[in-house]
């Protein structure tokens, strides 16, 4: 069944997901940095999504990645499954269509999601006590396919570039939240970093979607922040405070940034982790690729409401949690299509999710 639940607002994406130029941040000018931090604070208080330009990631690098992943996803299913993980808790390698249902991570059961993915983490992991002690497998070895040979170097180069961008963004967040300089870096010393390449293509012989089935079901991201490159093809929507879904289509050259559950908990909901989804694609032959990079903090980081986000009128809404435990439980729920036992950051927005 085709999705008929489009209730998107008519505003352009830049009205809902503002475009913020990061270039002045690199100059080190204090006034320019405060201006960027203020703009990001405003976006995070409202939609929880924004776009960045002046990010320093070269278009040629993105093009090399897309060329390589196109070749990979057009391999036979058998060849792709040679790098499928052999356990649900290993967040690496190829994920076939139907291997996850992200809506379960917010407590809503839907049919499994209709997208393929390839997941990687850092390609070189330090051999030290902290990394060896990882109880959540966030430093599992990458699963690289034999073909195409260009895929590994392209993805590793992109991973390193977007990791630097995400690390810069959390420095902007510290300034926006009136925290000491580079405050979040204390929780980013052996951080969980994941790049998920999502691939959606509508083929002529695709079976009709089941009721409520999407390319990606409605969910929030789990950790600190997400940096997304996506083809300028409709599909991504965010859920607004008014309960309406809004289309998100990045401006040319821009990356989309959004917040995760852990940052919502840190900020005591001053900033929210926004519910979003990817709808069914339209015409046969439509293709949509996205590169979603997740920066999620140290697995042993204790996340509790920030003192700058708590006062008499805004008492702490969340108990402390551990980043690794939260992330592992969310991944388990999506992979096993089962309820999760994590702190709820969705609240009354779940009504709109269930009614979508």
PyMOL commands that set and color helices and strands:
alter all, ss='L'
color gray80, all
select helices_A, chain A and resi 13-16+23-27+30-45+59-73+77-83+102-106+129-132+150-176+183-187+261-266+307-309+323-336+347-355
alter helices_A, ss='H'
color red, helices_A
select strands_A, chain A and resi 19-21+49-53+93-95+116-120+191-201+216-219+225-230+236-239+245-247+255-259+276-278+287-298+302-303+321-322
alter strands_A, ss='S'
color yellow, strands_A
deselect
rebuild
show_as cartoon
